[in-house]
Amino acid sequence: MEKSKPVVVGIGELLWDVFPEVKKAGGAPINFVYHATQLGAEGYAISAVGNDVFGTEIIQELDKNGIDSNYISTVEYPTGSVMVELKNGIPSYTIIEGVAWDHIPLTQASIDLMKRADAVCFGTLAQRAAESRETLRTLLSYMPSHALRFFDINIRQHFYSKELIESLLELANVFKINDEELITVSRIFGYPGIDLENKCWLLLGKYNLKMLILTC
């Protein structure tokens, strides 16, 4: 019998990066699912969009790229966006608050999806609002015990805290972080004066992680 494809789910921010002359679909958990889909997985997005043109267009973008959009809710908030300004070629970002992915509802369909998930990806950004934060925690409780729970920390602006990072590490079994983020986390956790490798080992030892992925 042919082995079924792994089921990979991204929960969190779904948004448009709006540049002066173009916009691009984004959101770290959904980008994770896109790459998993390109490698042969079944990819699903759990998020929310507004009842607006941006929402319609981003759903079309997901469908075009093979990501199942049936678990994305339409809510009474605008579709998420990030305003990107370029000054001398260097980008700066303004992440709009009070948008659809701050209000991801818990649905029976998304619960049923999580019961058969092999991997899920989530980060700090979509935890900035209470509704999406509670939805994530409830959904993770329905995952099979073998499933991989990827915490892609994805630190942005002021939308993180030591308490939030610790709570998400306790929910994860895989931690993905880049070298700059590792320095920030180490400072927050109170051990800044050691090399990157030892910072990684400290995190692996403290939390119930199967692996830590350090990127540049």
N, C-alpha and C positions, 0 to 999 in steps of 0.2 A: 504494500500500500504506500502510495506517495505521501511523504510527510507534509502536513499542512504548513502554511506560512506562519511565522511568528506574528502575534498581534501586538503592535506597538502603539501606545497612546500618548499624546501630548495634552497636558491640562494647563491652561493658563492664558497668557496674553496672546491675542490675535489682533494685529494692528497694521496700519500703513505707516511706513517711513516716508514722510512727505518732504521731498527736496524742493528747491526753488522751481525746478522745471519738470520734475517727474516724481512719481510715488512708487514704492516697492512694498510688496507684502512681506510681513515679518512677524516676529514673536519667537523667542528662543525655543519653547517647547514644541512649537509647530515646525520650526526649522529642523529640529531633531527628528521629528516624524517624517519630514520630507526626505531626509537622507536615508533613514531606515527603509522607506518605501522604495527608493532608488536601488537599494541593495536586496530587494525582494520581499520585504515584510508587508503585512497588511497595516496600513497607517490610518489612524483615526485622530481627530482633533475634538477635544471637549473645551468649548469656550462659549463666548456670546458676542453677537454683533447687534448693531442697531437696525431699526427699520428705516434704512436710508440707502443712498446710492453706494456709499463706501462699503456698506455691509453686503449688498448684492454683488458688488464687484469682487470682494475678497472671497466670497463663497465660490464664485466662478473660477477664481485663481486656484483655490484648493482642488476643485473638481478637475481642472485642467492638469494638475500635477499629481493626480492619483491618490489624493488624501480624502478619505470619507468625511463628508461634512454633515452627516445626518445627526450628529450629536452636538451641533452648535445651535444654541438657542437664540431667538430674536427677543430682545428686551427693550424697555423704554428708555434707553440711554444711547448716546451716539456711538458709532463704531470707533474703536480705539485708533489713535494716531500719535505719531511722534513727529514734531516739527524739527527738521534738520537744517541748520544754517551753516554755510561754509564761509569762513573768513581766512583768506590767504591759503585756501585749500584744506584748512583744518576744520572738521565738523564739530558743532556743538548741538546738543539735543535738549528738547523740551518735551517731556512725556506728559501728555494731557491726562488730567485726573477726572474722576467721575464719569468714566466711559463704560461701554458694555461689558468688557472683560473684568471689570471690578464687581460685576453682579452676575456671575455664572451660577445659574440655579442648579439645584440637585434634582435630577430626573430619574425615573425608573429605568429608562433606556440606558443612561450612562452607568447606572449601577450594574445592570446586566452585562454591559460591555466590560466593565472592570473585572467581573468574575471570570472572564476568559482571557484577560490580558497577560502577556508574557513579559512586557516591560512598559514602564511609564516614565515620562520625564516631566519635571516640574521645577520651578525656581522661586526666588524671593519676590519678584516683581508683582506677580498676580496675587500675592498674599497681603498686599497693602490695604485691601478692603475686607471687611468682616465676612460678607456673603461668600465671596470666592474662597476665602481662607477656610471657612467651615465646609464648603463643598469639597475642596481638595481632601481635607482630613477624613471626611465621611467616605469618599470614593476609595481612598487608599485602604480603608479598613475592609473592603470587599475583595481585594486582590488575592489571588492564590499565593500560598506560602513560597512557592518556587520563583515567583516573579521578581524581576529586577526593578528597583525603584531608584531611578536616576535623579539625584538632586543636582541640577545645573545652576549653581548659585547666581550667576548673572547679575552682579551688583550694579545697580543704577541709581544715580542721584542720591536722594536721602531715603530711598524706599527699602531700608533694611535696618536691622538692629541685632545685637548679640543674642537677645532672647529669641528672635525669629529664626536666626541661623541655627541656633542650638536645637530648637524644636523641629526644624526640618531635617537636620542631621539625624535626629532620633527616629524619624519616619523613613529615612533612606537606607539603602544598603550599598549604593554606589554614589560617590561624590565626585563631581566634575568641577574643576576650578582652574583658573589660569594663574600664572605666576604673580601678576599684579594683585589679583584678588586674594591670593594666598598671603601676601604681605599685609593686606588690609585686615584679613581675618585674624592673622597672628597677632597683630597689634590690638585688636578688639579683645582677643582671648587672653592677652597678657603674656605672650612669649615671643617678642619681636626679635630677640638677639641671637637667633640660631639660623643655620642654613636651611634652604628650601626642603631638602630631603628630610631633615629631622622634623621640620614643621609637619610634613606629610605623615611621618610615622607617629607623631603625637596625636594627630587627628584620627588615624587608623586605630590606634590603641584605645582611644577614649570612647569611640562610638562603634556600634555594631555594623561595621562596613565590610563588604566583601572585597571592595577595591576602591582606590582613589585614583582618579585620572587627572594628571597635571598637564595643562597645555601652555603654550607660549602665547 
